[in-house]
């Protein structure tokens, strides 16, 4: 490759590319976080204010306030307006009201410069439910930011370790996890509680005992469906994060998979929540548009509260669906390395696979179809899916490897009578575009002369090359000579006369040959007949 030709050490081009692509993944996550966190007046439905009353306060916290929430002043405001909004309003009231008649949220004049301010919490209206009271956009934004950072760290650590000659052998698969942390699996099986459901369903006894235990198991299932994701997010994930911090290389692959699962849960939750907001507009979160009240003796900040617009809810629904799909895709890619370490792949890099690699057809060592496949059914016949599917799921996968090499797809079969026709070398169905010689007649092949130029692109010189396949015509009648088109065309070409090429797909009056002395040195493209 060009980087190695420029003097780059081995594996360093791959390490740099993997790192840059991991930054691209992090950049996408940060972009989505910025969209969710930096809302403005365009995020709200300004035609439906929560209340017509304009509220003026001496302090109105904003989402982009310079006072960080973990600082004393910022924490005081955050706790104040979330714990008791009415008390917060009394303590931060302006000394005078604005002396303007009929001043309401539907008929207020606001300076355009103040419309660039970030949104604030909805202070001063009755909070009828938790869903409408909580600032769900902030919650989802910070959760997405945390998952993005965790995923970037996991992918970067995994890919850099996999590209290291020594450290790649220490990244654990699932069997390695069981051997290194034997209590991890059993402890969390007990935590999730599904083991008890299985025990209740398998208990033997009288029919009344069995019926009662089965009813108890059925009652536990809905509770466990709610408990399992909560236990995973708030118990398993923190414990796995601790193991990742203490064993970053060994746990990198397993931690990547857990973050993908957590992101999938996050995406599903976000999608369902936004779908609920779209169906029920009255439950949408509220935010306040604020501006400076200039006519008040003591300057105050005035504002009105509005619900989130349906367009923003629809966009967040799409983001949740995309986050779910991306998490599932990364999780499935991570499963290869979790099954068997020798089949692991880079998480930040996706490769270009030629379409003519499909359909992928291979069998077990004894020639029988693999598991979940029948005779005549390709292992992978969909060009948009992984061509290496099922290779890591075989009983002998621990001792298997993939060898990639190009091979001839079309061969010439020459009979004893000298007739030549084309045949496929492989019986598998090729789904890629086909390029076949058009003038292959009776042992004489006329093909355009090509040379490989910049970036591997073939360029035609304008001439043609006449080639005999082999001397197989002298073989007995019972035998045939099979020569690949690639070998025949790349092999030593010979001079072709008009008599030899009478049957070529070129009008005889347009053919002019120039004899070339085979003993003379070949030109740039070798000796060939110019037509």
N, C-alpha and C positions, 0 to 999 in steps of 0.2 A: 504494500500500500504506500501511498505518497508520504505519509508521516514517517514511516520506517526508512524510506529512501532518503528523507531529509536528515536522518541521523537520530531519530527518537529511539530511546531504549525500548526493549520489549515490554509489552503490556501497558506502557504509559499512555499511548494514544487511547486505548480502551478505557483506562481509568479516568482520563480527562473527559472523554465523551460521556461516560456514565455519570460523572459528577455534574456536567452541564445539563444533561437531560433530567437529572433529579431536581436541579434548580428550576427547570421548566415546570415540573409537577408542582413544586412549591409555589411558583409564581401564579399558577392558575388558582390554587387554593387561596392565596392572599388576595387575588382579585375578587373572588367571590366574597371573602370576608369583608373587604372594603365596601362592596355593594350593600351588604347587609348592615354594616355598622355606620356608614356615613350617610344617613338619610337626610333629606331636606324637604322643603315644602312640596316638591313634586311627588313625594311618596304618599301624600295624604289626599283624601277626598274633601276638598275645600268647600264643596257645595252642601255638606251636611255637618255643620258644627255640633258638637255635643251639647253646648249651651250657648245662648246668645250673650251671656254676661262676659265682659272682658275683665280679666283678673290682672291686677298689677301688684308685684311683689318687689321687695328690695333685693332679693336673691332668687334667681330661678336657675337651677342647675341645668346645664346643657350636656348633650352626649359627647361633645368635643371639648369639654372644659379642660383648662390647663391643670386644674387640681385633680391629680390622680386619686382613684377611689381608695387606694391603700394609704394615702396621706391623711393626717388627722383632720384637716379641714374638709377634704373631699369625702371622707368617711362620715363625718358629722352630717353633711348635707344629704348623702345617700341614705343613711339610716333615718334621718328626720322625715323626708318626704315619703319614704316607703312604709315606715312604721305608723305614722299618724299624720296624714296630709293636712287635716284641719288644724292641728296644733302648729304644723309648719307654716301654714298660711297666717295664723295669728301672730306668730313671732316674726314674720318677715313682711308684714303689711306696710304699705306706704303710708306716710303721714297724712296725705291728702288724696282725694279722689280727683280724677280728671274732670274738669268742668266743661264737659261737652254733652249736649243733649242727644238722645237717641244713638248713643255710641254702643254698637253691638258687634258681635263676631261676623254677622252677615253684611254689615255696612260700615266697616272700619277702614280707614285709610292708613296704609302701612308704607313706609319708605322702601323703595326697591333695594337699597343697599342692605337693609335688615333682612330681606328674604334669603340672603346667602348664609344666614346663621343656621347652625345645626338645630335639629329638633330637640325639644325638651320633654320631660315627663309630664303627663296630663295632671296638673294640679288644680283642684277646685271643683270637681264634679263627682257625683255619686258613683262609687265603684261597685257594680252589681255582681261581678263574678271574678274569680281568680284569673280566668283566661283573658278577660278584658283589662284587668288591673295590671297584670304582670307585663313587663316589657320583654315580650318573647323574642323580639328581633335581637336584642342584646344577648339574651341567653343563647340563641342559636348561633349568633356571630362568634361569640367567644368559644363555644363548643367546637365550631368548625375550625377556628384558628388553632385550638389545641390539637385537634385531630390532624390538621395539616402539618404542624410542626413534628408531631410524633411520627407520622407517615414518612416525612422527608428524612428524619434521622434514621428510621428503620431501613428505608430503601438505600440510603447512602452507605450506611454501615454494612449492609448485606452485600451490595454490589462491589464495594471496595475490597471487602474480605474475600469475595468469590474470585476476584481478579488478582489475588495475592497467591503466590506459589505455595506458601506454607499455610496461611490462615484459612484457605478454602476448605481444608480437611476438617476444620474444627466447627464449622457451621452445622448444627444438629438438625436432623430430621425428626419425625415423630418417635421413632424407635430410640433415637438418642435421648430425646426428652424423657422417655419412660425410664431409661437406664440411669440418667443423671439425676432426675428428680422423681423418684419412684412414688412419693406421696402426693405429688401434684394432681394426678388424675383421680385417685381415689378420694382425696379431700374435696375436690370440687364436684364429683359425682354425688357425694353426700350433701353438699351445699345446695345443689340445684333441686334435689328432692325427687327426681324422676325414678330413682331406684326404688323408692318406697311404693310408688304406683305399680311398678312391675311386681314387687313382692305381694302386694294386695291382690293382684289379678291372678297370681299363681298359687295362692293358698288353697289347700284342699280341706274338705270338711263337708258338713251337711249342706243341703242346698240353701238353707236359711243363712248359714254362715257365709257361704260363697256370695249369695245375693247381697248381703249387707256390706261385705268388703268391696264388692264391685261398685256398689252405689257410693261408698266412701271414696273409692278411686276416681269415679266420675266427678265427684264433687271437688277433688283435689286438682283435677286437670286444669280448669279455668284459673284457679289460684296460682298454679305453677306457671301458666302461660304469662301471667303478669310478673311473677317473682323472678323467673329465669332471666329476662333481659336486665332487670334491675340488679340482680346479683352479679351478672356478667359485667355490667358497666361500673358498679361501685365496689365490687370485691375482687373479681378476677383481674380486671384491667389494672387497678393499682398494684396488686401483687405481682402481676407479670411485668409491669413497668419497673418495679424494684429489681426483679431478676434481670431485666434488660440492662439496667444501669450497672449492675454488678457483673454481668456476663454479656457484654455488648455483642461480641462476635458469635458466641454459641447461641444466644437467644434471638439474633437478628431476624432469622427467617420466621420463627414462631411468633415473634412480636409483630412482624409485618402482617402476618395473617390475622392476628387478633385485632390490630388497628383497622384492617379492612372490614372485619366483621362489625366492629363498633361503628365504622363509617356507614356501613349498610343499615344498621339499626337507626343511626342518626338520619340518614336520607329517607327511610320509610316514615319515621316519626315526623320529620319536617313536611313531607308530602301529605300525610294524613291531616296534619294540623292545618296546613294551608287550604286543603280541600274543604275542611270544616269551616274556615273563615270565608271561603268563596260561597258556600251554601248558606251560611248564616252571617250576613253582613253586620248584624247587631253585636256579634261577639268579637269583631275584629279589634286588635289592639289600638289604643288611642295614643296620640302624641300631640305636643303643643307647638304651635308656631309662635315665636316670641319676637318682640321688637322693643326698642327703647322708647319709653314715654317721656317726651321732651317737655311737655307743658306742666309737668308736676314739679312742685317746688324742690323736693328731694328726688333726684332722678331714680326712676324705677324701671323695671322690666315688665312689660305687659304681654299677655298672650291669650290665645284661644286654642282649645283642644279639638282635634278632628280625628276621625277613624282612618285607618290604613285603606288605601284605594284597592279596588279589585284587580287592577292591572298589576300592582306590585305583588299581591297574593298569587296571581297566576305565574308571575316570573319566579317567585320563590318555590312554587309547586314544580316548575320545570327544573330548577336547580336541585331540588330534592330528588327528583327522578334521575337526573344525570349523575348525582353523587351516588345513588344506589347502584346504577348500572356500572359506573367506574369502579366502585368498591368490589362488586361481584367479579368483574373482569380481573382485577388485580389479585383477588383471593384465589381464583381458579389458577392463575399463573403461579401463585405461590404454592399451590398444592403439589405440583410436580416435585419440588425440592423437599416438601414435607413427607411425601411417600418414600422417596429414595434420594439420597444426597447426590448420587452421581448423575441424576437427571435434573438438577437444579438449573435455573436460567436467570439471567439478569432481569431485575424488576423495572429498571428505568429505560431499558432499550427494547425496542421492537424492530424486528428485521423484515426486510422485503423478501417475500417468497415468490418465485416465478410460478405463474399459473400452470405451466407445463409440468410442474412437479406433481400435479393431481391428475387422476385420482391416485391416492396412496394405497398400495396393495402389498401386503406381506402376510406371512403365515407363521405358525409355530414351527419350531425346529423339525418336527416330524411331518410337516406339510399340511396339517389340518388347520382349518380356520381358527382364529383366536377367539377368546371368549366374547360373547355378545355379537359375534359376526357369523354369517352363514356363508356357504360356498357361493361364489359369484358376487358377493357384496363387498365393495371396497372398505377398507378400514376407515378412510377419510375421503369422501367424495365431494365435500363442500369446499370450494376454494377460499371462502372467507373465514375458515376455521383452521385450527392448529393442525399442521400436517404430521406432527409428532404425537398426536393423541394416541392413547392406549399403550404406547411403548414403555411407559413407566409402571404399568399396571399388570405386567405379566409375571408369572412365577420365577422366570429366569432373568428379570430386569436388572437385578443387582450385578449381573455379569455381562450385560449387553452395552453396546455403544453404537452410535450412528456414524456411518461412513458416507459422505456425500461426494459424488463424482459424476461428471457428465458422461453420457453414453449415447451411442447412435440410436436414433429412433427408427430409421428406415434403412433397409439393406437391399442390395441388388442380388437377385438370384439368377445365375447364369446356367442354363441347361446345356446339355451336350451338343444340341443343335446350334448353340450360339445365341439363342433368344434371351433377352434380358427383361426382367420385370421387377417391380418394387414390392417389397414385403416388409411388414412391421417386425422388428426384432423382439419387441415386448408385446405381450398380450393384454397389458393393462390399457385402459382407456385414457388417452391423453386429452386433457381439457384445454390445453394452451393453443395459441395460433400455430399453424403448420406452414413451413416453407419447404417445398419439395422441388427438385430439379424438373424442368419441363421438357428437356431434350435428351432423354435417356432412351436410345433406340438401338437395338441390335449391337450392343457392345460399344457403341460410340456415345459418349456423354458430352454435350455442349453446355457449359455453365458459365455465367459471367465471372470474370476475374475480380476478386475482392482482396483487400488488405485491411488489417485491423489498425485503425488510426487512433486519434486522441480519445481518451476516456473509454477505449474498448469498442467504439462504434465501427462497423464494417463500411468501407467505402469501395465503390465500384470504379474500375479504371476505364471502362468503356469497351474493353476487349472481351473475348471469350476463350475458354480453355477446352480443348478436346482431350478426353481421357478414355483409355481402355480400362475396363475393370481389372482383369487378371488374364492369365493364360489358361483359365479353367475350361475353355472350349475344347481343349485337347484331352480332357478327362474322359473316362468311359461314359457310355450312355446312362448307366445306372447312378451316376453321381452328379451332384450339382455343386457349384461354387457359390458361396454366400459371402459377399463383401459389403461392408458398411459403406454408405454413401460418403460419410466423412473420410474414411480411409481412401476410397477411390478418388475423391476430388483433391485430397491433400497429398496423395502419393505422387510419384514421379510422372508428370504429364509427357505425352509423346506428340509428335507432329501428325496432323490429320490432313488427309487429302480430300479433294472433292468427292472421289469415289466412296470414301469411307463414310461420308456424312450425307449421302443422298437421301436417307430417310429422316434426317433431322428436321425439326419443325422450323425450317428456314427455307424460303424460296430458292431454288437452285440458281436462278439468274442473279441473285443477290450475294452469292457466296464467292469469295475470292480468297485463295489460300496462298500463303507464302511459306515455302519450305524453310525450316529452321534446322541448322546443323546441330545435332545433339551434343557434339563434342565442343561446341562453343560455350563460353561461360554464360550462365543464365543472367538475365537482367534482374531488375528489382522484383519482378513478380514471377520469375522463372520463364522458361521457353513455353510459348503457347501459340496456337494458330490464330491469327487476327482475321476477323470476318467483317 
